[in-house]
């Protein structure tokens, strides 16, 4: 072996080692986001259902993780015909993505995306869905539904990837996918008891622990700096790109929080802190698709729009009597859709507002529309079938007592001394 060859091998090993450390850290941070989902959603529901939310997020990870291992990853990243692929487990074949990390580590970081998508749904179904029916839905979602969207967007042969669709870290494939699944699920499941009156009034059902929800929001905020920068899938040669992504991610989230505070202050006469949490998350969701191709000023604009859009969406969704206890549809569905098409407007290359014409915008709009329709339709059908067969909703007596006591035999807060 010549000295040149030895040097080249050493450089390759060094690149792979550095990229492996980078992706491992980001994957772990993304995994931590599940703790954020659990605390956020638990804080936004009543105390009698807090532990059921924790259980459902654990199901997202456990059931969803096994499903994504068995077939989900193969459907997403196997040899695709443009629409679907099929493989079992984690293939050792080249995925065509130019990875400098192992397929197993790539599977683990992609697992974080899959379980994040299903965790969006759990919040919209809070306080009224049967535990085992939910587990079945989690398995199907992570085994088939989410992987199909990932195939279209991120598989090198996916029909959207081939068209030049830009969804860098998943505003469409993760957030719109999860958000529109949440919409369909909430419609089929129906609202919580007492949420809407017979005369059309909307009754508020406050969450039991807003500081807990805020901590969950901060964990998710932190996790996004693994979610977006980690989608580079490597650190070597990407230092400038990683800096751009991290900066855009923060600026959009901060702008989302600010615009929500301003909007709620002038709309209601005081700042709504619960909506400010969702405003930050809305900014994060919206910038996720284009954080790699927009400039910092555009990130602020996108986040600011998202922060107002989430407030309006929450009101509209409530008015049409769709009960979403945590605002998942507004945060992830509406702003996932907006953020994906915003790429076609704000991308510094080919963006409509930067002289690039309408081609990218049309591609983004078509792509996220197909994802949204697919997610809504398949989820609606699956939930409807389960409703007519095994049932999806707890009884009225169980709902009044709380899922924690009925399904788990525990309370989130005890009075034992």
Buried (B, 14 or more C-beta within 10 A) or exposed (E): EEEEEEEEEEEEEEBBEBBBEBBBBBBBBBBBBBBBBBBBBBBBBBBBBBBBBBBBBEBBBBBBBBBBBBBBBBBBBBBBEBEBBEBEEBBEEEBEBEBBBBBEBBBBBBBBBBBBBBBBBBBBBBBBBBBEBBBBBBBBBBBBBBBBBBBBBBBEBBBBBEBEBBBBBBBBBBBBBBBBBBBBBBBBBBBBEEBBEEEEEBEEBEBBBBEBBBBBBBBBBBBBBBBBBBBBBBBBEBEEBBEBBBBBBBBBBBBBBBBBBBBBEEBEEEBBBBBBBBBBBBBBBBBBBBBBBBBEEBBBBBBBBBBBBBBEBBEEBBEEEBBBBBBBBBBBBBBBBBBBBBBBBBBBEBBBBBEBEEEBBBBBBBBBBBBBEBBBEBBBEBBBEBBEEEEBBBEEEBBEEBBBBBBBEEBBEEEEE
